[in-house]
Amino acid sequence: MGRTYLVTGGAGFIGSNFVLTLLSQRPDAKVINLDKLTYAGNLRNLERVMEDPRHVFIKGDICDRELLDGIFRDHDPDFVVNFAAESHVDRSISDPSVFVRTNVLGTGCLLDTSKAAWQQGDSWREGKKYLQVSTDEVYGSLGAEGFFTEETPLDPHSPYSASKAAADLLVKAYHDTYGMPVNITRCSNNYGPYQFPEKLIPLIINNCRNLRELPVYGDGMQIRDWLYVEDHCRAILMVLDRGVPGQVYNIGGHNERTNIFIVKAIISHLRELGFEEVSEGLIRHVADRKGHDRRYGIDPAKIGRELGWQPETMFEQGIIKTIDWYLSNDAWLDEVVSGDYQSYYQRQYGGRG
Ligand SMILES: NC(=O)c1ccc[n+]([C@@H]2O[C@H](COP(=O)([O-])OP(=O)(O)OC[C@H]3O[C@@H](n4cnc5c(N)ncnc54)[C@H](O)[C@@H]3O)[C@@H](O)[C@H]2O)c1
């Protein structure tokens, strides 16, 4: 029997990739996609499924309890997959309050609504699960050695990662206190199609194609563990299907790279494609981000061992696929950079919702 997935934040980068993957892999799935369409939400990402009867898009806020109650009444979801978040560390440093509201209170609101709909006395309705999409940033920063495991203590540094850690603890509390069936996934940095060009990889690609300066924080030696977004989406599906309730699963592909390596790799591939004016001369080192974590590295052994997940796209292929995607979707990129994508909803729906 087909299952119903309430996906929140499904017009954002990872959420839209997840919705597209889910609907293509599971013909009998139904997706209720709830997204507030902040600056990071873009319905263009979902063009392929906007007319698909298995996909219902609802513009709304995860903090809106009345709206959530209505969605649960109308659609009785089997799964809640919470991608909705404010996700950009720099923005969290300039204005933490919206991060607390969406990432913490919004998660609380989703948990309360799920609990009200799914709990029956001391037990829970069969087949229901809440999955919180979290990040390796909740673990803080690593030195040169070692990896984050699921047992690494939470030690977030930015307002973004602190709000995600707070949300994780709420999710854990609903499991420990009420026995709610939940999972938390903590993934490393994602890259791939549909990422908002404020994040490193699409920002550098876009600046290169416009021959703009390439800003690099500090010495550029910060290390991130990069995972192709489709690998993340597959991992989430596996955790939904077979993750043990109450468990946390780290997701990462052992693809640790410095930021400066990423920038140079993009320059090098673009030059191979004939962008002769793109060069390392465009790189400009700027003042480092406040409290910038130095290194993230995920140990994904548990999800490999227990659920059989392995990354499929190695960085060398993934980065080329990603650069090629942005170059062949330059209209998408231009629309996002100019802000025009925000009028798409208005044009499509005439301001409903
Ligand atoms: N991007 C990464 O590398 C990465 C890595 C690990 C975990 N994550 C987590 O994955 C999730 C998705 O990340 P992303 O990069 O796709 O983010 P994103 O910023 O691209 O998308 C977030 C989406 O959430 C929506 N949203 C924001 N506030 C909302 C609200 N109050 N109600 C409903 N919708 C709201 C936005 O409109 C947007 O569509 C986040 O929870 C993030 O913490 C991201």
The ligand as an SDF file (V2000), in Angstrom:
LIG
                    3D

 44 48  0  0  0  0  0  0  0  0999 V2000
   22.6470   21.9060    2.9490 N   0  0  0  0  0  0  0  0  0  0  0  0
   23.3940   21.0900    3.6640 C   0  0  0  0  0  0  0  0  0  0  0  0
   24.5560   20.8770    3.3520 O   0  0  0  0  0  0  0  0  0  0  0  0
   22.8050   20.3720    4.8690 C   0  0  0  0  0  0  0  0  0  0  0  0
   23.5710   19.3830    5.4890 C   0  0  0  0  0  0  0  0  0  0  0  0
   23.0090   18.6770    6.5650 C   0  0  0  0  0  0  0  0  0  0  0  0
   21.7370   18.9750    6.9990 C   0  0  0  0  0  0  0  0  0  0  0  0
   21.0220   19.9540    6.3850 N   0  0  0  0  0  0  0  0  0  0  0  0
   19.6510   20.2020    6.8730 C   0  0  0  0  0  0  0  0  0  0  0  0
   18.7860   19.7910    5.8210 O   0  0  0  0  0  0  0  0  0  0  0  0
   17.6240   20.6100    5.7990 C   0  0  0  0  0  0  0  0  0  0  0  0
   17.4520   21.2170    4.4310 C   0  0  0  0  0  0  0  0  0  0  0  0
   18.6080   21.9870    4.1130 O   0  0  0  0  0  0  0  0  0  0  0  0
   18.7000   22.7860    2.7270 P   0  0  0  0  0  0  0  0  0  0  0  0
   20.1220   23.0460    2.4710 O   0  0  0  0  0  0  0  0  0  0  0  0
   17.8520   22.1130    1.7320 O   0  0  0  0  0  0  0  0  0  0  0  0
   18.0030   24.1600    3.1670 O   0  0  0  0  0  0  0  0  0  0  0  0
   17.3250   25.2870    2.2740 P   0  0  0  0  0  0  0  0  0  0  0  0
   17.5870   26.5590    3.0000 O   0  0  0  0  0  0  0  0  0  0  0  0
   17.7320   25.1570    0.8460 O   0  0  0  0  0  0  0  0  0  0  0  0
   15.7750   24.9360    2.3430 O   0  0  0  0  0  0  0  0  0  0  0  0
   14.9940   25.1450    3.4830 C   0  0  0  0  0  0  0  0  0  0  0  0
   13.5260   25.1230    3.0510 C   0  0  0  0  0  0  0  0  0  0  0  0
   12.7250   25.2740    4.2250 O   0  0  0  0  0  0  0  0  0  0  0  0
   11.6950   26.2240    3.9570 C   0  0  0  0  0  0  0  0  0  0  0  0
   11.3130   26.8680    5.2310 N   0  0  0  0  0  0  0  0  0  0  0  0
   12.0570   27.7270    5.9640 C   0  0  0  0  0  0  0  0  0  0  0  0
   11.3540   28.1080    7.0630 N   0  0  0  0  0  0  0  0  0  0  0  0
   10.1630   27.4430    7.0130 C   0  0  0  0  0  0  0  0  0  0  0  0
    9.0270   27.4030    7.8650 C   0  0  0  0  0  0  0  0  0  0  0  0
    8.9740   28.1400    8.9990 N   0  0  0  0  0  0  0  0  0  0  0  0
    7.9750   26.6210    7.5270 N   0  0  0  0  0  0  0  0  0  0  0  0
    8.0110   25.8850    6.3640 C   0  0  0  0  0  0  0  0  0  0  0  0
    9.0510   25.9090    5.5100 N   0  0  0  0  0  0  0  0  0  0  0  0
   10.1270   26.6680    5.8410 C   0  0  0  0  0  0  0  0  0  0  0  0
   12.3180   27.2000    2.9660 C   0  0  0  0  0  0  0  0  0  0  0  0
   11.3270   27.9080    2.2290 O   0  0  0  0  0  0  0  0  0  0  0  0
   13.1500   26.2630    2.1020 C   0  0  0  0  0  0  0  0  0  0  0  0
   12.3870   25.7520    1.0210 O   0  0  0  0  0  0  0  0  0  0  0  0
   17.8160   21.6520    6.9080 C   0  0  0  0  0  0  0  0  0  0  0  0
   17.1060   21.2220    8.0390 O   0  0  0  0  0  0  0  0  0  0  0  0
   19.3100   21.6440    7.1650 C   0  0  0  0  0  0  0  0  0  0  0  0
   19.5870   21.9710    8.5000 O   0  0  0  0  0  0  0  0  0  0  0  0
   21.5310   20.6630    5.3350 C   0  0  0  0  0  0  0  0  0  0  0  0
  1  2  1  0
  2  3  2  0
  2  4  1  0
  4  5  1  0
  4 44  2  0
  5  6  2  0
  6  7  1  0
  7  8  2  0
  8  9  1  0
  8 44  1  0
  9 10  1  0
  9 42  1  0
 10 11  1  0
 11 12  1  0
 11 40  1  0
 12 13  1  0
 13 14  1  0
 14 15  2  0
 14 16  1  0
 14 17  1  0
 17 18  1  0
 18 19  2  0
 18 20  1  0
 18 21  1  0
 21 22  1  0
 22 23  1  0
 23 24  1  0
 23 38  1  0
 24 25  1  0
 25 26  1  0
 25 36  1  0
 26 27  1  0
 26 35  1  0
 27 28  2  0
 28 29  1  0
 29 30  1  0
 29 35  2  0
 30 31  1  0
 30 32  2  0
 32 33  1  0
 33 34  2  0
 34 35  1  0
 36 37  1  0
 36 38  1  0
 38 39  1  0
 40 41  1  0
 40 42  1  0
 42 43  1  0
M  CHG  2   8   1  16  -1
M  END
$$$$
